Amino acid sequence: MATRLKLTQARSQERRRKIVAAATRLFGRRGIAQISLTDIARLAGVPLSSLYDYFKDKRSLVAAVPEENYLALYRQLEDARSADPRRQLREIYTRNLEYIQANPDWGRVFFLEIWPSAAIGEARIRRAVDRYGLRYVELIRAAVASGAYDKALDPYLAMSMLMGGLCHLTAVWLLYRRPYDLVARGQELFDRLELAFRTKTKSAPRSKR
């Protein structure tokens, strides 16, 4: 009985993932407003009635897209556990860019559809974004505590600088048909921004002759 229940739950979870993957692809390629639940059910290969077993309406499915994609990103970040908070911060930043570059439909739906719209205010979407942003804040605080970053650095401002840069690079990459290597450009941006975060070492006074 327990085995059968587990198999049923696994099939249910897999069907839900297929629905969200289909929604991500269609929303990213044609825009949220242009896509119906019927379109999504068709691409996912499930009856429309089954889709309603998981999502009560289109709005709840739109909110599930960031949740599922951020969860997939978190799973990829599980091994990013360097003892150095600076190194871990760069690794997380890079992994996010790698995920977007490998999943451009997700990039389009989030950075060109959800992020600029009122949908970002949805509680479920905001929680997914906040969870990711707070991980940056924690690592920046750790780097400040270790003395690697300036003690006057505001962790929330630093996080905003990093995430704002990532959003802009990604939006340009998508709008102009991927004119550069997103990961390489993002790493360069991270390194330049991080220079401003570091503790400034005082230069030794010049000896008077």
N, C-alpha and C positions, 0 to 999 in steps of 0.2 A: 504493500500500500504506500509506504513512504517513498519507495523508488519511483512508483508511478506518479506520485504527487510532484516529486522533484523534476521528472521529465516534463510534466504538464507546465510547471512553472518555468522551466528552461525554454520550452517552446513559446510560451507567452512572452517572455523577455526578448526572445529572438524576433518574434513578430513585431513587438514594439520598436525594437532597434531598426528593423527594416522600414517601418513607417516613418520614423524620424529621419533615416538616411534618405528616403525618397523625398521627404519634405525639404531637407537641406539642399538636395540636388536641384529640385524644381524651383524653390524660392531663390536660390543663388543664380540660376540661369535665366529665369523669366520674371522674377520679382514676386514678392508676396501677394500683391494685389491681383496679379494675373492668374493665380493658381487656386483651384478649387480642391476641396477634400476628395472629390471624385477623381481628379487628376492624380492625387497622391496615392489613393487606394489602388488605382490602376497600375502605377509604376511599382508600388510595393508588392503587388500581386496578392492583395487581400480584398475580400468583399468590403464594400463601404460600411455595411452594418458592423463588421468586425472592428473597423477603425474607430467607431463610436464606443466600443468597449474600452478603449484606451484614452480617447480624447473626446471631451464633450462637445468641442467646437473648434473652429480654426484658430481662434485666439489661444486656446490652451496648447495646441500643437506648435504654434509659433514660439511660445514660451519654452517648450520642451527642446527646441533645437539648440539654443545656447547651453542649456543644462546638460544635454547628452554630449555635446562636443567638448565642453569644458571637462566633463568627467573623463572622456577619452584622453584629453590632454593631461589630466592629473595622473592617470594610469601610466602615461609615458614619463612622468616626472618623478615617479616613486623611487627611482634609483639616483636621483639628483640630490645626494645627501653629503656633499663635501663638508668638511669641518670648517672650511673657510667661507664665511657668509658672502664675501664678494664673488668668489668663484661660483657658489651655488646660485647667486642672483643672475650672473651672466649665463649660466647653464639653463636656467628656467626661461630667461628671455630668448635664448637661442632656440630652445625646444618649441616655444610658442610659434616662432617664425617658421621653423621647420614644419610644424603641423599645418600652418596656413598654406605654405608653399605646396605641401603634398595634398591639401584639400581646398583648392581655390573656391569651390562652391560654398564651403563654409565661410571662407573669407568674404565672399561677395554678400552672402545673406546677412552676416553680422555687421561688417564694417560699412557696407553701402546701403543696407536695408534697415537693420534694427538699430544700430548705434545712432544714426542721425535722426531717428524718428521717436515718436512718443512711446513706442513699444519698450524702449530702454527703461521706462519707469515702472514696468510690470514688476511686481515684487519678486517673482521667481527668477526673472532675468537679472534683476539687480543683485539678488543674492549670489548668483553664479559669478557675476563680474566682481562683486565685492570680495568674495572668497579668494579670487585670484589676486586682486589688488592688495589685500591684506597680507598675503604671503610675501609680496615685495616689501611691504612696510616692516614686517617682522625681521626680514633679512637685513634691511637697511639699518634698523635699530641695532641689530647685533653687530653690524660693521662699525656703527658709531661707538658702541660700548667697547669694542675691541681697540679703538683708536685709529682704525683704518680710514674712517670717514670723519669729516669735520664735526666736532661736538655741537656746533650750532646748526647743523643740517636738519631741516624739517623732513622727517621720513615721508610724510604725506605729499609734500611738494616734490620730493625726489621721485616718488612713485608716479606722480602725475606727469612729470617730465618724461620718464621712461615710457609710460603707457601712451602718452600723447604722441611721442615720436613714433612708436610702433603703429599706432592707428593711422598716422599721416603716411608713413612709408607704405603701409599695406594698401590704403585707399588709392594712392598714386600708382602703385604696382598693378592694381586691378583695373583702374580706369584707363591706363595707357598700355594695356595688354602686356603686362609683365616685362617692362623694358630693362630690368636689371635682376641680378640674383638677390632675392629678398633677404635671404639669410645673411649673406656677406655684407650687404648694405646695412642691415639691422645691427650686426656685430660692430661695424664701424661706428654707427650712431651711438650704440651703448658705450663703447670705449671712450668716445669723445665726451659724452655726458658725464660719465663716471669720473673723468678727470676733475670735474667741478665739485664732486662730492668729497674728494679725498682730503685728508688732513694736510694742511699746508706746513711744510717744514721751513723754519726760519733760516735764512741764509746767515752764515757767520759774518759778523761785522768786519769790514775792511780795516786793516791795520793802517794807522796814519804814519806817514813817512816824514 
